[in-house]
Amino acid sequence: MPDHQKIVKAVIPAAGFGTRMLPATKAVPKEMLPVAGKPLIQYAVEEAAASGIETVILVIRNHKSVLQAHFCRNPELESFLEDRQQKAAADLIRHLAGLAEILYVEQERPLGLAHAISCARPLIGEEAFAVLLPDVIMLSEVPVTRQLLSARERHGGSVVAIREVESDDVERHGIIRVDSDVVPPSARSVRIAALVEKPSAARAPSRLGVFGRYVLEPVVWNFISQVPPDPRGEMQLTDALNLLCHESPLFGHFFEGSHYDAGDPLGYLKANVEISLRDPRFRQPVLDYLSRLQPFAEDSASCPPATLLGSSATR
C-alpha cells in the first residue's frame, strides 16, 4: 500500500451568485437553501467530517455571514430551546459547531472554481486536500469523499468522482477521456488522459462525467496558476486538471451512492422529495401526499400558467 500523508483539510467553495436558482438566491446564499430541512452547505460539511476531514475551509463572499452564523455557537438560541424543554433541538444546534474546525476565506469576485480553490491555498499550504461542491448532494453508506480518499490510499495520485451520464446530460459536466493504455490500479478506478469542460455530446470523448468531489495533490497549484480565463472570465478547475493529468497521475473513481444536482431548480425539487423519503419522519406522509397528486397533475396539464401561479390576472 502506498505511503501517503493523511488528508485532513477540505475546501468547499460557496462564493458564487447561484444564478441557476434566482430569484431565491438574490438575498439568500444558494448554499443555505434547505433540502429536507437541512441547508445544502451542511450536507457537504457533514460528509467531509464523516470522511475524516478535520478542517473545512469555506470560500465565501464577504456578505455571506449567514454561512458563518450557521456553524458558530448560538448560546441565546440554545438557552431558548432548553428553557422550552426542546433539548433535542438545542443539541442539534450545538452539534453544528463541533462538526469540524471551520475556517473562512473570501473570494471577492466569482471568477470560477479554480480561482475559488486558489483562495484557500494560504490555509492549505503544500498538503493534499479534498474539494466538495456543496450544490451536489451525495448520499451513500460510505461517504463519497471517504471513497476517494481510500482510492488515493490504494493507488496514489489525485482522484475525482466519476459516473456515466446520459447523452443529454453530457453538456452539464466535465467529461473525461480514459487512458486505455494504463492498467487500472483498482476495479473502480481509471487513469484519466484528458478532461473537457461541458462539451457537446458530439465532441465528448466519453460519457464519463465528473461529479463535484475531488482529492487533489498539492501539484495542482502549478496547473491552476497556468489556467487562462474562459470566455466568461472564469478559471475552470477542469482545465487545470486537464493540464495536470499529462504530467501527474489523475484517476477517476466510480463512486457508489446517490447524487443530486441541488443547484438546479429541477434537481433541487428532486432532492427534496427523494431525501425526504429517506427520512422515517417524512416517508409515509410524503408517500401519501404523492399518491394524491396524479389527479392534480392531470388537471394542471390543461391549466394556463397564470392560473397555476395564482397571478394577479386571475385574482
C-alpha positions in Angstrom: 0.0 0.0 0.0 1.4 3.4 -0.9 2.6 5.6 1.9 0.5 8.8 1.7 0.1 11.6 4.2 -3.4 11.6 5.6 -5.6 14.3 4.2 -7.3 16.3 6.9 -8.4 19.5 5.1 -11.2 20.2 2.6 -12.3 23.2 0.6 -15.9 23.9 0.0 -16.5 26.8 -2.5 -19.5 28.9 -1.5 -18.9 32.3 -3.1 -21.0 32.1 -6.2 -24.2 34.0 -7.0 -26.3 30.9 -7.5 -27.7 32.2 -10.8 -29.4 29.0 -11.7 -31.6 29.4 -8.6 -32.6 33.0 -9.0 -34.7 34.7 -7.6 -34.4 32.5 -4.5 -30.7 33.3 -4.3 -30.9 37.0 -4.7 -30.7 37.6 -1.0 -30.1 34.1 0.4 -26.9 32.2 -0.4 -27.6 29.1 -2.6 -25.7 27.1 0.0 -28.3 27.9 2.6 -31.3 26.7 0.6 -32.9 23.8 2.6 -33.2 20.3 1.4 -35.4 18.1 3.6 -35.0 20.7 6.4 -31.2 21.0 6.2 -29.2 23.6 4.2 -27.0 22.4 1.3 -23.8 23.5 3.0 -24.5 21.3 6.0 -24.7 18.2 3.8 -21.2 19.0 2.4 -19.6 19.7 5.8 -21.2 16.6 7.4 -19.8 14.5 4.5 -16.4 15.9 5.0 -16.4 15.3 8.7 -17.7 11.7 8.3 -14.8 11.2 5.9 -12.2 12.0 8.5 -11.7 15.7 7.5 -10.7 17.8 10.5 -10.5 21.3 8.9 -13.1 22.6 6.4 -12.3 25.8 4.6 -15.4 27.6 3.3 -14.7 30.0 0.4 -17.3 32.7 0.8 -18.3 36.2 -0.4 -17.8 38.8 2.3 -21.6 39.4 2.7 -22.3 35.7 3.3 -22.0 36.0 7.0 -25.2 33.8 7.3 -22.9 30.8 6.5 -20.7 31.6 9.4 -23.7 32.1 11.6 -25.0 28.7 10.8 -21.9 26.9 12.1 -21.0 29.0 15.1 -22.4 28.6 18.6 -25.5 30.5 19.5 -25.9 30.3 23.3 -29.0 32.5 23.2 -30.9 30.2 20.9 -29.6 27.1 22.8 -30.9 28.5 26.1 -34.2 29.5 24.5 -34.7 25.9 23.3 -33.7 24.3 26.6 -35.9 26.6 28.6 -38.8 25.3 26.5 -37.8 21.7 27.0 -36.6 21.3 23.4 -33.3 19.7 24.3 -33.1 17.7 21.1 -33.3 20.8 19.1 -30.7 22.6 21.3 -28.3 19.6 20.9 -28.8 19.7 17.1 -27.9 23.4 17.0 -24.9 22.9 19.3 -23.7 19.9 17.2 -23.2 22.2 14.2 -20.3 24.0 15.8 -18.5 20.7 16.6 -18.6 19.1 13.1 -15.1 20.2 12.2 -12.8 23.2 12.6 -14.3 25.6 10.1 -12.2 28.4 8.6 -13.3 31.1 6.2 -11.6 32.8 3.3 -13.1 35.4 0.9 -13.4 35.3 -2.8 -14.2 38.9 -3.7 -15.5 38.1 -7.3 -16.8 34.8 -8.6 -14.0 34.0 -11.1 -14.5 30.3 -11.4 -13.9 27.1 -9.4 -10.2 27.0 -9.9 -9.9 30.6 -8.6 -12.1 29.9 -5.7 -9.9 26.9 -4.6 -6.8 29.0 -5.1 -8.2 31.5 -2.5 -7.8 28.7 0.1 -4.2 28.0 -0.7 -2.7 30.0 2.2 -4.7 27.8 4.6 -3.7 24.6 2.9 -0.1 25.1 2.1 1.6 22.1 0.4 -0.8 19.5 1.7 -3.1 17.3 -0.3 -6.7 18.2 0.2 -10.3 17.4 -0.7 -12.8 19.6 -2.6 -16.6 19.3 -2.2 -19.1 21.2 -4.3 -22.0 22.0 -1.9 -24.7 22.1 -4.6 -24.1 18.4 -5.3 -25.5 16.2 -2.5 -24.0 12.7 -2.3 -25.7 10.1 -0.2 -24.0 6.7 0.4 -23.2 4.2 3.1 -19.5 5.2 2.8 -19.3 8.9 2.2 -18.1 9.6 -1.4 -15.2 11.8 -0.1 -14.1 8.8 2.0 -14.3 6.6 -1.1 -12.0 8.9 -3.0 -9.6 9.1 0.0 -9.5 5.3 0.1 -8.8 5.2 -3.6 -5.9 7.5 -3.2 -4.5 5.4 -0.4 -4.6 2.4 -2.7 -3.0 3.8 -5.8 -1.9 7.4 -5.1 -2.4 10.4 -7.4 -5.2 12.9 -7.5 -8.7 11.4 -7.7 -12.1 12.7 -8.9 -15.6 11.2 -8.6 -16.9 10.0 -11.9 -20.1 8.3 -13.2 -21.6 7.6 -16.6 -24.1 10.2 -17.7 -26.9 10.2 -20.2 -26.1 11.7 -23.6 -28.5 14.6 -22.9 -26.5 15.5 -19.7 -23.0 15.5 -21.2 -23.1 19.3 -21.7 -23.7 19.8 -18.0 -20.5 18.1 -16.8 -16.7 18.0 -17.1 -16.1 14.9 -19.2 -13.1 12.6 -19.1 -11.1 10.7 -21.6 -9.7 7.4 -20.2 -6.1 6.4 -20.8 -6.8 2.9 -22.1 -3.1 2.1 -22.3 -2.8 2.2 -18.5 -3.9 -0.8 -16.5 -6.4 0.4 -13.8 -4.9 0.1 -10.3 -8.3 -1.0 -8.9 -11.5 -2.3 -10.3 -13.3 1.0 -9.6 -10.7 3.5 -10.9 -9.5 4.5 -14.3 -6.5 6.6 -15.3 -7.6 9.9 -16.9 -5.9 11.1 -20.1 -7.8 14.3 -20.6 -10.8 16.4 -19.4 -13.2 18.7 -21.3 -15.5 21.2 -19.6 -19.1 20.7 -20.7 -18.6 19.6 -24.3 -21.4 18.9 -26.8 -22.5 15.3 -27.0 -20.9 15.1 -30.5 -17.5 16.3 -29.2 -17.4 14.5 -25.9 -14.6 12.0 -25.5 -16.8 9.7 -23.4 -20.0 9.8 -21.3 -18.0 9.7 -18.0 -18.7 12.8 -16.1 -17.1 14.4 -13.0 -19.4 14.8 -10.0 -18.3 17.5 -7.6 -15.9 15.6 -5.4 -12.1 15.8 -5.7 -9.0 14.8 -3.8 -6.1 16.8 -5.1 -2.3 16.6 -4.6 -0.5 19.9 -4.0 1.0 19.7 -7.5 -2.4 21.0 -8.7 -1.4 24.5 -7.7 1.2 24.6 -10.5 -1.6 24.0 -13.0 -4.2 26.2 -11.5 -1.7 29.1 -11.9 -1.5 28.3 -15.7 -5.2 28.2 -16.4 -6.3 31.2 -18.6 -9.8 32.6 -18.0 -12.5 31.2 -20.2 -14.8 33.4 -22.4 -16.8 34.3 -19.3 -13.7 35.4 -17.4 -13.7 32.3 -15.2 -10.8 29.9 -14.3 -12.1 26.3 -14.6 -10.8 23.5 -12.4 -11.5 21.1 -15.3 -8.9 23.0 -17.4 -6.3 22.8 -14.6 -6.9 19.1 -14.2 -6.6 18.6 -17.9 -3.1 20.1 -17.7 -2.3 18.1 -14.5 -3.2 14.7 -16.0 -0.5 15.0 -18.6 2.3 15.3 -16.0 0.9 13.7 -12.8 -1.3 10.7 -12.1 -5.0 11.6 -12.1 -7.7 8.9 -11.6 -11.4 8.8 -12.0 -13.1 6.7 -9.3 -16.6 5.3 -9.9 -18.3 6.3 -6.7 -21.1 4.4 -5.1 -24.3 6.1 -3.9 -26.9 8.6 -5.0 -26.2 12.1 -6.2 -28.4 15.2 -6.6 -27.7 18.4 -8.5 -29.4 20.6 -6.0 -28.1 23.8 -7.6 -30.6 23.3 -10.4 -34.3 24.0 -9.9 -35.5 20.6 -11.0 -32.6 18.8 -9.3 -33.4 20.8 -6.1 -37.0 19.6 -6.2 -36.0 16.0 -6.8 -33.5 16.2 -3.9 -36.2 17.5 -1.5 -38.6 14.7 -2.5 -36.2 11.8 -2.5 -34.2 12.8 0.5 -37.4 13.3 2.5 -38.5 9.8 1.5 -35.3 8.5 3.2 -36.3 10.2 6.5 -38.5 7.9 8.7 -40.3 11.0 10.0 -41.4 12.1 6.5 -41.5 8.9 4.4 -45.1 7.8 4.9 -46.7 11.3 4.9 -44.8 12.2 1.7 -45.8 8.9 0.0 -49.4 9.6 1.0 -49.2 13.1 -0.4 -47.6 12.0 -3.7 -50.2 9.3 -4.2 -52.9 12.0 -4.3 -51.0 14.1 -6.9 -51.9 12.2 -10.0 -55.4 13.8 -10.5 -53.9 17.2 -9.7 -51.1 16.6 -12.3 -53.7 15.7 -15.0 -55.8 18.7 -14.2 -52.8 21.0 -14.1 -51.7 20.0 -17.6 -54.7 21.8 -19.1 -54.4 24.9 -16.9 -52.6 28.1 -18.2 -49.5 29.1 -16.2 -51.3 32.2 -14.8 -53.9 30.0 -13.2 -51.3 27.7 -11.6 -49.3 30.6 -10.3 -52.3 32.5 -8.9 -51.2 35.6 -10.8 -52.9 39.0 -10.3 -54.7 38.5 -13.6 -56.8 35.7 -12.1 -57.4 37.2 -8.7 
